[in-house]
């Protein structure tokens, strides 16, 4: 399993099952675009370049939280 596959799998663990496959595909596409910008192909990319890109994206759990629906309440559900 490549670094990219492992990273996407870890992000997917923190995503709702309903949207997981779509978001994983979006992240994979984004990573491939980032590799392409650096003149790398996703299949033969240097591990150093891949690691730099993944570090740029940050913690998989934090990336997954950006895709979570935001819930803002004037009065929280616990008060009802």
C-alpha positions, 0 to 999 in steps of 0.5 A: 500500500502506498503512502497516498493510499494509507493517508487516504484510508486514514482520512476515510476512517474519520469521515461519515460513511455516507460521503466517504467514497466521494471525499476519498476520490476528491482527495486522491484527485487533489493529491495527483494534481499536486504531484503533477504540479511538481512534475511527478506521476502518482504511480512513480512519485518519489517518496520524499515528494509524496511525504512533503505533500502529505505533510503539507495537507497535515493530520488526516483527522484534521483534514477529515474534519474540514469535510464534516458538516458544520453545526452551529446552534444559537441554543444547543440541542442539549438545552432542548 
